[in-house]
């Protein structure tokens, strides 16, 4: 039987020319960057191989706030342990600085582990090197200390309880990890283009609160010389106030902070990696966390090493997305009855991942009532359901009743 002509590619293409598609203009607007670059040409990032120019007002040719003529008299965030001040800074400026968030001992452990890992990846030729930075991905597998950081264990990050409180307030208590990487700026590196990490949801406006917050571990003193992160304070409000477009924005500054500081940064803030004008490598680590409906940048379900999973706490698994609900992360339907809370057995999909690692996961394929002998015992889904789902007896009884009625 021929396919109706209205369904052919040619007919669909002809019927879609010069039409007023209700959402097309919005979803193809390339905002927020189209209006940002149009209103602020000085923000254009240097092209690959293009030399950096100084003294011409480029966004990367800047300094720290206390030296900047535009910003020096404004009360921008400085490192503090006062949670009330941290809340005010985060809301007003889009970032706050937690003083001594990692102790000197904790900071050294993190710095030594990151620098050694980064060097080894460069030596093996597997490093992710760009003109702006080296990125060390999947820190979750590259040191037990990073697992503790992801759980905000005070043994690895002494300000962990305070950080979790502020993240819960900004994102709600169900947030998950987007990624956990190290950003290594090397001498002579290019700056990144100024960007919003939350542009992963662009061009949609997010007025009420962020979807993403960065937790940035500062592992050595940073300033305008060694590539302190470029940031435009208060810029988290400008895209929204512009109704989905940027106008002129204030100049960028370099972050200035001592080693051991942690910066919490709203995902809507304009920022970027800075040029490192020193002779030394500059290390930070960035833990991005998001509302749980956001797709993770690092696929933790696939990435995390089996030995890390087998020893992981319920909290760690929860934060890495191993708690399924009816709206996310199900495996063959398992997790539909999950409530998304820490340790809920109805949504603990780590059991499926462990079975896959061990080579014993048998998926449900085509089934027929004519050939069911031995099928149930072979299905890993059935085993996990019976061991963990608290609703399994109801489901089995209801399914049997429906079959009997047919």
C-alpha positions as CSV (number, residue, x, y, z in Angstrom):
1,X,0.0,0.0,0.0
2,X,1.5,3.4,-1.0
3,X,2.4,6.0,1.6
4,X,0.0,9.0,1.4
5,X,1.7,11.7,-0.6
6,X,1.3,14.2,2.3
7,X,3.9,12.1,4.3
8,X,6.6,12.1,1.7
9,X,9.8,14.1,2.4
10,X,9.2,16.3,-0.7
11,X,5.6,17.1,0.3
12,X,6.6,17.9,3.9
13,X,9.5,20.1,2.8
14,X,7.3,22.0,0.3
15,X,4.6,22.6,2.9
16,X,7.2,24.0,5.4
17,X,8.6,26.7,3.2
18,X,7.9,30.4,4.0
19,X,5.6,29.5,6.9
20,X,5.1,31.1,10.3
21,X,6.3,28.3,12.6
22,X,5.2,29.5,16.1
23,X,8.4,28.5,17.9
24,X,11.1,28.6,15.2
25,X,12.3,32.1,15.8
26,X,12.7,31.5,19.5
27,X,14.5,28.1,19.5
28,X,16.9,29.2,16.7
29,X,17.6,32.7,18.2
30,X,21.1,31.6,19.4
31,X,20.5,33.7,22.5
32,X,21.9,34.6,24.9
33,X,25.1,35.0,22.8
34,X,23.7,36.8,19.7
35,X,22.6,39.9,21.6
36,X,25.6,39.7,24.0
37,X,28.1,39.9,21.2
38,X,26.1,42.4,19.2
39,X,25.9,44.9,22.2
40,X,29.4,44.1,23.5
41,X,31.9,43.5,20.6
42,X,34.8,43.8,23.0
43,X,33.7,40.4,24.3
44,X,34.6,38.6,21.1
45,X,37.0,35.8,22.0
46,X,40.3,35.4,20.2
47,X,40.4,32.9,17.4
48,X,42.6,29.8,17.4
49,X,46.2,30.9,16.9
50,X,45.3,34.6,17.1
51,X,47.8,36.6,19.3
52,X,46.3,38.2,22.4
53,X,46.3,42.0,22.4
54,X,46.7,44.2,25.4
55,X,45.7,47.8,26.0
56,X,42.8,47.7,23.6
57,X,40.0,47.1,26.1
58,X,39.5,43.4,25.4
59,X,37.5,41.5,28.0
60,X,40.5,39.5,29.1
61,X,42.7,42.5,29.6
62,X,41.6,43.3,33.1
63,X,42.6,43.1,36.7
64,X,41.2,42.2,40.1
65,X,38.2,44.1,41.6
66,X,40.2,46.2,44.1
67,X,42.4,47.6,41.3
68,X,39.7,48.0,38.7
69,X,38.5,51.6,38.1
70,X,34.9,50.4,37.5
71,X,34.6,48.0,40.4
72,X,37.1,49.1,43.1
73,X,34.5,51.2,45.1
74,X,31.8,48.5,44.9
75,X,31.2,46.1,47.8
76,X,32.0,42.9,45.9
77,X,32.3,39.5,47.6
78,X,35.4,38.8,49.6
79,X,36.2,35.5,51.4
80,X,34.1,35.0,54.5
81,X,32.8,32.2,56.7
82,X,29.6,34.1,57.6
83,X,26.7,32.1,56.0
84,X,24.4,35.1,56.1
85,X,26.9,37.2,54.1
86,X,27.5,34.4,51.7
87,X,23.8,34.2,51.0
88,X,23.6,38.0,50.4
89,X,26.7,37.9,48.1
90,X,25.4,34.9,46.1
91,X,22.0,36.6,45.5
92,X,23.3,40.1,44.8
93,X,26.4,39.3,42.7
94,X,25.8,35.8,41.6
95,X,28.8,34.4,43.5
96,X,30.2,34.1,47.0
97,X,33.6,33.2,48.4
98,X,33.8,30.7,51.3
99,X,37.0,31.5,53.3
100,X,39.1,28.4,54.3
101,X,36.5,26.0,52.8
102,X,39.4,23.5,52.5
103,X,42.0,23.5,55.2
104,X,45.7,23.9,54.2
105,X,46.1,20.1,54.5
106,X,43.0,19.4,52.4
107,X,44.0,21.9,49.8
108,X,47.5,20.4,49.5
109,X,46.0,16.9,49.0
110,X,43.7,18.1,46.3
111,X,46.4,20.1,44.6
112,X,48.9,17.3,44.6
113,X,46.4,14.7,43.3
114,X,45.2,17.0,40.5
115,X,48.6,18.1,39.4
116,X,50.0,14.6,39.3
117,X,46.9,13.3,37.4
118,X,47.1,16.2,34.9
119,X,50.8,15.6,34.2
120,X,50.3,11.9,33.8
121,X,47.5,12.4,31.3
122,X,49.7,14.8,29.3
123,X,52.6,12.3,29.3
124,X,50.3,9.5,28.0
125,X,48.9,11.7,25.3
126,X,45.3,11.3,26.5
127,X,44.9,14.8,28.0
128,X,42.1,17.1,26.9
129,X,44.1,20.2,25.8
130,X,42.6,23.3,24.4
131,X,44.1,26.7,23.7
132,X,42.4,27.9,26.9
133,X,43.0,25.1,29.4
134,X,43.6,21.4,30.1
135,X,40.5,19.7,31.4
136,X,40.9,16.6,33.6
137,X,37.6,14.9,33.4
138,X,36.0,12.1,35.5
139,X,37.8,13.1,38.8
140,X,35.4,10.7,40.5
141,X,37.6,7.8,39.3
142,X,40.9,9.5,39.9
143,X,41.2,9.7,43.7
144,X,39.2,8.7,46.7
145,X,39.4,12.2,48.0
146,X,37.2,13.4,45.1
147,X,34.5,11.0,46.0
148,X,34.5,12.5,49.5
149,X,34.4,16.0,48.0
150,X,31.3,15.0,45.9
151,X,29.6,13.9,49.2
152,X,30.8,17.1,50.9
153,X,32.5,15.0,53.5
154,X,34.2,17.3,56.0
155,X,37.2,15.1,56.0
156,X,37.9,16.3,52.4
157,X,36.2,19.7,52.4
158,X,35.8,21.1,55.9
159,X,33.1,23.5,54.8
160,X,31.0,20.7,53.3
161,X,27.9,21.1,55.5
162,X,27.8,24.9,54.8
163,X,28.2,24.3,51.0
164,X,25.4,21.7,51.0
165,X,23.1,24.1,52.8
166,X,23.6,26.9,50.3
167,X,23.2,24.5,47.4
168,X,20.0,23.1,48.8
169,X,18.7,26.7,49.2
170,X,19.6,27.6,45.6
171,X,18.6,24.5,43.8
172,X,16.3,22.5,46.1
173,X,17.5,19.5,48.0
174,X,17.2,17.0,45.0
175,X,20.2,18.4,43.0
176,X,22.6,16.1,41.3
177,X,26.2,16.3,39.9
178,X,26.6,17.6,36.4
179,X,30.3,17.1,36.2
180,X,33.5,17.2,38.4
181,X,36.6,18.3,36.5
182,X,39.9,20.1,37.0
183,X,40.6,23.3,34.9
184,X,44.4,23.7,34.4
185,X,45.5,27.0,32.9
186,X,49.0,26.9,31.5
187,X,51.4,29.8,30.9
188,X,50.5,31.6,27.7
189,X,47.1,30.0,27.3
190,X,44.2,31.8,25.6
191,X,41.2,33.0,27.6
192,X,37.9,31.3,27.2
193,X,35.0,33.2,25.6
194,X,32.7,34.7,28.2
195,X,29.8,32.3,28.7
196,X,27.0,31.2,31.0
197,X,27.2,27.6,32.1
198,X,23.4,27.6,32.3
199,X,23.2,28.3,28.6
200,X,22.7,24.6,28.4
201,X,19.0,25.6,28.9
202,X,19.1,28.6,26.5
203,X,17.3,30.4,25.1
204,X,14.8,29.9,28.0
205,X,14.6,32.6,30.7
206,X,15.2,31.4,34.2
207,X,14.0,34.3,36.4
208,X,13.3,32.8,39.8
209,X,16.5,30.8,40.6
210,X,19.4,29.1,38.9
211,X,19.3,25.6,37.5
212,X,23.0,25.2,37.9
213,X,25.6,26.2,40.6
214,X,29.3,25.7,40.3
215,X,31.4,24.8,43.3
216,X,34.9,26.0,42.4
217,X,37.9,24.8,44.6
218,X,40.7,27.3,44.5
219,X,43.9,25.3,45.1
220,X,46.4,28.1,45.0
221,X,46.3,31.8,45.3
222,X,44.7,33.3,42.2
223,X,44.8,36.8,40.7
224,X,45.2,38.7,37.5
225,X,48.7,37.3,36.9
226,X,48.1,33.6,36.9
227,X,44.6,33.5,35.4
228,X,42.1,34.1,38.1
229,X,38.7,33.3,36.6
230,X,37.1,36.1,34.6
231,X,33.7,37.1,36.0
232,X,31.2,39.9,35.5
233,X,29.6,40.4,38.9
234,X,25.8,40.7,38.9
235,X,25.5,39.5,35.3
236,X,23.2,36.6,36.4
237,X,20.3,39.2,36.4
238,X,21.0,41.0,33.1
239,X,19.7,38.4,30.6
240,X,16.4,38.2,32.5
241,X,16.1,41.9,33.0
242,X,16.7,42.3,29.2
243,X,13.7,40.1,28.5
244,X,15.8,37.4,26.9
245,X,18.5,39.6,25.4
246,X,21.7,41.2,26.6
247,X,22.4,44.9,26.4
248,X,25.7,46.4,27.3
249,X,27.4,44.6,30.2
250,X,30.0,45.9,32.8
251,X,33.6,45.0,32.4
252,X,35.0,41.7,33.6
253,X,37.4,41.2,36.5
254,X,39.8,38.5,37.5
255,X,39.0,36.6,40.6
256,X,41.3,37.2,43.5
257,X,41.2,34.7,46.3
258,X,43.7,32.7,48.5
259,X,44.2,29.0,48.3
260,X,41.6,27.1,50.2
261,X,38.7,29.4,49.1
262,X,35.7,27.9,47.5
263,X,33.5,30.0,45.1
264,X,29.9,29.2,44.7
265,X,28.8,30.7,41.4
266,X,25.3,31.0,39.9
267,X,25.1,29.3,36.5
268,X,23.7,32.4,34.9
269,X,26.8,34.5,35.6
270,X,29.0,35.5,32.7
271,X,32.5,34.1,33.3
272,X,35.4,32.4,31.5
273,X,38.9,31.0,32.0
274,X,41.5,33.8,32.0
275,X,44.8,34.1,30.3
276,X,47.6,32.9,32.6
277,X,50.4,35.4,32.4
278,X,52.6,33.7,35.0
279,X,55.2,31.0,34.5
280,X,53.4,28.4,36.5
281,X,50.4,26.1,35.9
282,X,47.2,27.2,37.7
283,X,44.9,24.6,39.1
284,X,41.2,24.7,40.2
285,X,38.6,22.0,40.3
286,X,35.0,22.7,39.4
287,X,32.0,20.7,40.6
288,X,28.9,21.7,38.7
289,X,25.6,20.6,40.2
290,X,22.1,21.0,38.7
291,X,18.4,20.4,39.2
292,X,17.8,16.7,38.7
293,X,15.9,17.0,35.4
294,X,19.0,18.4,33.7
295,X,21.0,15.8,31.6
296,X,24.4,15.2,33.2
297,X,27.5,16.5,31.4
298,X,29.5,13.5,32.6
299,X,27.5,10.2,32.2
300,X,28.2,9.0,35.7
301,X,26.0,5.9,35.1
302,X,28.7,4.8,32.6
303,X,31.8,6.5,33.9
304,X,32.2,5.5,37.5
305,X,34.6,2.6,38.1
306,X,33.0,-0.6,39.5
307,X,35.1,-0.6,42.6
308,X,34.0,3.0,43.4
309,X,30.3,2.0,43.0
310,X,30.6,-1.1,45.2
311,X,31.9,1.0,48.1
312,X,29.7,4.1,47.5
313,X,27.5,5.6,50.1
314,X,23.8,6.0,49.5
315,X,24.3,9.8,49.5
316,X,27.0,9.6,46.8
317,X,24.8,7.4,44.6
318,X,21.9,9.8,45.0
319,X,24.0,12.8,44.0
320,X,25.4,10.9,41.0
321,X,21.9,10.1,39.6
322,X,21.6,6.5,40.7
323,X,18.2,7.1,42.3
324,X,15.5,6.7,39.7
325,X,11.9,8.0,39.7
326,X,9.1,7.8,37.2
327,X,10.5,10.8,35.4
328,X,14.2,10.0,35.2
329,X,16.9,7.4,35.0
330,X,14.8,4.2,34.9
331,X,16.3,0.9,33.7
332,X,13.8,-1.2,31.9
333,X,11.1,0.5,34.0
334,X,12.9,-0.2,37.2
335,X,12.7,3.0,39.3
336,X,9.2,3.9,38.3
337,X,8.2,3.5,41.9
338,X,11.2,5.4,43.2
339,X,10.7,8.5,45.3
340,X,14.1,10.0,44.5
341,X,15.3,10.1,48.1
342,X,18.5,8.9,49.5
343,X,18.7,5.1,49.8
344,X,15.2,4.3,48.4
345,X,15.4,0.7,47.3
346,X,12.6,1.2,44.7
347,X,14.8,3.5,42.7
348,X,18.3,2.1,43.3
349,X,19.5,1.5,39.8
350,X,23.1,0.9,40.9
351,X,22.0,-2.8,41.2
352,X,21.5,-2.9,37.5
353,X,24.9,-1.3,36.8
354,X,26.7,-3.7,39.1
355,X,25.1,-6.7,37.3
356,X,26.1,-5.2,33.9
357,X,29.7,-4.8,35.2
358,X,29.7,-8.4,36.2
359,X,28.4,-9.6,32.9
360,X,25.2,-11.1,34.2
361,X,22.6,-8.6,33.2
362,X,20.0,-10.2,30.9
363,X,17.6,-7.7,29.4
364,X,14.0,-8.2,28.6
365,X,13.5,-8.8,24.9
366,X,10.5,-10.0,22.9
367,X,8.3,-12.2,24.9
368,X,5.4,-14.5,24.0
369,X,2.8,-16.3,26.0
370,X,3.6,-19.3,23.8
371,X,7.1,-19.6,25.1
372,X,7.6,-18.5,28.7
373,X,9.4,-21.6,30.1
374,X,12.5,-20.6,32.0
375,X,12.2,-16.9,31.0
376,X,11.6,-15.4,34.4
377,X,14.6,-17.0,36.1
378,X,16.9,-15.6,33.4
379,X,15.7,-11.9,33.6
380,X,17.8,-9.6,35.7
381,X,15.0,-7.2,36.0
382,X,12.9,-9.8,37.7
383,X,15.7,-10.5,40.2
384,X,16.1,-6.8,41.1
385,X,12.3,-6.3,41.3
386,X,11.9,-9.1,43.7
387,X,14.8,-8.0,45.9
388,X,14.1,-4.3,46.0
389,X,10.7,-3.2,44.9
390,X,8.3,-2.9,47.8
391,X,5.3,-2.8,45.5
392,X,6.1,-6.1,43.7
393,X,3.4,-8.2,45.4
394,X,0.7,-5.7,44.4
395,X,2.0,-5.6,40.8
396,X,2.2,-9.4,40.5
397,X,-1.3,-9.9,41.9
398,X,-2.8,-7.2,39.7
399,X,-1.1,-8.6,36.5
400,X,-2.4,-12.1,37.3
401,X,-5.9,-10.8,37.8
402,X,-5.8,-8.9,34.4
403,X,-4.6,-12.0,32.6
404,X,-7.3,-14.1,34.1
405,X,-10.0,-11.6,32.9
406,X,-8.8,-11.8,29.3
